Amino acid sequence: MNVIEIEGLRKEYRSRRGRTVALAGLDLIVPEGGVFGFLGPNGSGKTTTIRCLLGLVHPSGGRSRILGVDPTRELHRVIARIGSIVETPAAFPTLSGRKNLTLAAAIDGIGAKSVAAALERVGLAERADDPVKAYSLGMRQRLGIAAALLKDPALVILDEPANGLDPAGIVEVRELLRSLGREGRTVFISSHLLTEVQQLCDRVAILARGRCVAAGLVHDVLNSRHAARLLVRVDDLERGADALCGAGISAAVRGGAIIVALEAVDAPRVTRTLADRGLYLSELRPQEADLERVFLELTRDPEQVSP
Amino acid sequence: MSMLRVELGRFRSRRAVRVFAALLLLGVIAGANLTFAHSNRDFAGATARERSHATSEYQACLQSEGKPAPRPAEEPVQGRSKSDAHGDGTCTEPNLSEIHADPRFHVKSLADVLSNLSGSLIIFGLALGATFVGAEWHHRTMTVTLTSEPRRTRVAIAKIAACSVAVFAGALALLALLSGLLVVVAVFRGTTEGASTAWLSHVVSVGSRGAAAAGLAAALGASVAFVARNTAFAMGALFVWMSVIEGFASHLRPGSRAWLIRENAAAFVAQSADSVRSGLASGLLLAVYGALFVCMAVVTFRRRDVA
């Protein structure tokens, strides 16, 4: 079952300065369970998508379904199963974290015990009775996550959950989100922290200019955009590269190493060619694909379509 | 009803509400104390003070190069001197034997006191309604509410009704407290002359209408803040409308007075002989205005995106 289905979603904002297209026909499917990363540069439409899914903004066109219902008409039927943060968590600054959560919980008829448990889970129990204005950005973020978890949701939608967190906080939130995914919930996070997403998510979708340019399992997305390459190091890089090119192998010196356009199974060809020229390897390994490289490549190319 | 209960809890927890309530409570207690301090049954002393005051005024009038007016002059109002009453440099000598002071607080004047206090309560009601909803926009907690209850009509009506009901109840409690304190003053330091069942019914009626007007004002303030999405803008707009536009309208086109909010609020609460309409008609007109404002708030809230 898919928890989110989006088809041709469009959103245009009109202002005195003209028309801004935030979503230009977004297609996206988020299957049930696991952690789903939603990536995109600033202004690519991540938050607008989340707002459309949560009924906060009215789409200009297209269709979407969340937990099987149309969010523009029937969201109230499933909202009790959705926990969310949209952009920075919102709270009354003069009230305590506990009071803010209690007010939010009251709408769903959730009691003080669940509030205390949510605060405990995000590590805010000790500061729960301090006013929110005394919280750091990271603590406000945790409070927002606690609010999202109050309803024991099947789907958790978090917009930049690691925003403002220190490294220890990022690790804690990562573990928390992983544990939520393991519990069978679907965690949908939008983020700029690509390495975080690569470590945390099972699936990703990459947005650029209001469209999805790549989606799928993290491994598949990485491999779809990453040509097999070997990274080679020898004492004399220039001679090594010339030797490989002389043997008909595409190679170039880049970043203190020779990058060879061959797959790992072809590594013996490289070692043999270099050894024949009296060059001995100090390093030979497949060049790892990383999400950052794929992300930059995809978001730079407006014509790229989903694989 | 659960949404209304939640919003009432939210309203009660707001600092601005507590500050306003504390200010009004202090005002009521201070007012009752002042009345207690000024009210007494020393008729001779009070009359002597009044006569001495009238004589001093007359002497001061003569010293400022005024001439005594020929007797019998125009009858002084309530036996007091009218210095320079003719505006032509003549001074009327006060008829001291006609000056009698009554320093007691008369319980029969309670309805007038409540009616006057209602004006302040209406202003507080407008401000509280505007700040309650304006703060939700300012702190973005409206988004949090909508991610728990996406049915915007319910949210808007619950918020407007909550502040209206809370302000009505608070105003009623304050007016009841003031009435109680002033009755005590009347019993111990004033007079309960004129206190009858009819008087009690009139006092209860004025107090209830004052509280109802304050509750309606809160609904107006909240409705405007739903459209303006900003406390200051909402209060500014209400101030400009009530003070400037209605002020000009009543001067330039006296016929329009029967349709102005300010005039009808005064007619509804005070029901004096020179009112623009009967109390009932004014109340109905204000209810229609209130309903129009609430409809405008709901329609705007439903149609516009929430950031």
Boltz contact constraints between the chains, C-beta under 6 A:
constraints:
  - contact:
      token1: [A, 54]
      token2: [B, 147]
      max_distance: 6.0
  - contact:
      token1: [A, 55]
      token2: [B, 150]
      max_distance: 6.0
  - contact:
      token1: [A, 56]
      token2: [B, 306]
      max_distance: 6.0
  - contact:
      token1: [A, 57]
      token2: [B, 305]
      max_distance: 6.0
  - contact:
      token1: [A, 75]
      token2: [B, 150]
      max_distance: 6.0
  - contact:
      token1: [A, 76]
      token2: [B, 150]
      max_distance: 6.0
  - contact:
      token1: [A, 76]
      token2: [B, 151]
      max_distance: 6.0
  - contact:
      token1: [A, 79]
      token2: [B, 150]
      max_distance: 6.0
  - contact:
      token1: [A, 84]
      token2: [B, 147]
      max_distance: 6.0
  - contact:
      token1: [A, 86]
      token2: [B, 143]
      max_distance: 6.0
  - contact:
      token1: [A, 90]
      token2: [B, 139]
      max_distance: 6.0
  - contact:
      token1: [A, 90]
      token2: [B, 140]
      max_distance: 6.0
  - contact:
      token1: [A, 90]
      token2: [B, 141]
      max_distance: 6.0
  - contact:
      token1: [A, 90]
      token2: [B, 143]
      max_distance: 6.0
  - contact:
      token1: [A, 90]
      token2: [B, 144]
      max_distance: 6.0
  - contact:
      token1: [A, 92]
      token2: [B, 139]
      max_distance: 6.0
  - contact:
      token1: [A, 94]
      token2: [B, 15]
      max_distance: 6.0
  - contact:
      token1: [A, 103]
      token2: [B, 10]
      max_distance: 6.0
  - contact:
      token1: [A, 104]
      token2: [B, 144]
      max_distance: 6.0
  - contact:
      token1: [A, 106]
      token2: [B, 6]
      max_distance: 6.0
  - contact:
      token1: [A, 106]
      token2: [B, 9]
      max_distance: 6.0
  - contact:
      token1: [A, 107]
      token2: [B, 6]
      max_distance: 6.0
  - contact:
      token1: [A, 107]
      token2: [B, 148]
      max_distance: 6.0
  - contact:
      token1: [A, 107]
      token2: [B, 149]
      max_distance: 6.0
  - contact:
      token1: [A, 108]
      token2: [B, 148]
      max_distance: 6.0
